[in-house]
Amino acid sequence: MAKSFHILNGDALREKFPSSLIGEIIVFRECLVDGDINGDSDQEFYQSRAQFISKAYGDVKPERYFEITVSELEKIKQIPQESSVYLWFEDDLFCQVNCWYVLHQLSNQHHSGEVILVRPFTRLEYGFGGLDMQGLKEAFERGKFLSNEEFLVLSKMWKAYLSKNDNELYDLVNELPDFFSYLLEAVKAEVARRPSNGDFGRPEQSIINIIEELQTDEFAPVFREFCKRESIYGFGDLQVKNLLEKVKNSK
């Protein structure tokens, strides 16, 4: 009998994950939407991520990154080809980039078993955090089993994201059926991050607008408002704090 694996989008979901759902749990502790994601090998990729995380977030030393993050990423590479893999990721850009990476890894491993997308059915800003244990079970039961063609297309999203090939991102989304229409908003949000004509990208410009409207650059109110307006990005406090500092330092 094939094994089952649940790849979760963070420790918050791990803490409330229904014990009745059978399978090995892998916690994806990364934020690939932010920072350097290059590397000619997995080890180079891990090293660049460790350095970025340590510099950008401060409280995570490179050795700690390898201990808590790389150890889980390596588990993905050990998943047997015929296993059922449940991907518990939300619809925002933060989660989707991580999901694309996982799908790319599974494709590289010639995964032949079932791949199932488990998405929350709450409003975007709440995600899995807006579901109780019964709600998580219902999300599991609503999981989308990927066809071979859908799996192939989705696995290509990571490379397109990595190379910042916006046209390919749009083309890949357009190859998918209507169920995946949520990806279009994530791709639009990604493309809008690019500065143009010397201006900031969408996230920074949103921060500027919020500061002007609220008449404050204090983190707490800016963060709350950003999460309301720009929930498509899925940014946490650390990402928004760095955006705020970037905007303030530009003045």
Phi, psi and omega in degrees: 000133182292143177283161175242143178229137176246116177260114187260151185274023176148172183288333179298319177290324179301321183292333182247011184293131183298126181290344181284347180274116186279138175143162178282141183256132173238126182260121181272102184256066180218167177220068187292353175287350187232124171093187184293127179233021182268165179155130182283349178217168178300320181294320177295320177299312180299318181296316180294322178293318180299318180293318180296311182301317181297319182285317186281326186247348167075309188274001178246106179286154181308318181293328178289323177301316179294326182290313188260338184253306182298324180301323179283321178298323180293331178296328179299321182289345182261001181293125178302143186303325186270004183288159170269128183241122178258123182256108183264085180229147181274179189274349183287166184299319179308307182289321184294320177299316177299319180295319178300321179298315180298315180298322177298316180297316179298320178297318178299331181270006180055046182299131184244353180275184180290140172237124186235127176272126176247114183243148175287156178246031176260178172296151188307318185287346181263321178057213178295336179297340179271005181247141172274186185299320178295321178296322178295322177296320179294321177298319178299316182292334179272004185309144181263113176283124183278135170286167178301319181293317179295318179299316181297314181296312182296326180293340179277347182298324182298311181299320178295320177294316182301320182270002182054040179269088186296320180298319180293322177302313179295318181298319181295317178299320182291342177281346186267155178290174187302332181307329186266019182299336178299335181292332182299318179294323178294318179295318177300319180294322178296311181299323182289349177287340184288126175294149176221139179053037177080358180274164174290162171282178185303314182299315180294319180296325176296319177300315180300315180298320180295316179300316181293319183286322180274348182058040176201149173244020175292142189298311189303306180292325178295317180298313181301315183290322178298318180297328177289313186280325189238042181298340179299334180280331180069019182292142175266186184298324182292318179295316181291324178298318179293323176297316180298316179296321179298315180294315182295322181286344181280346184281000000 
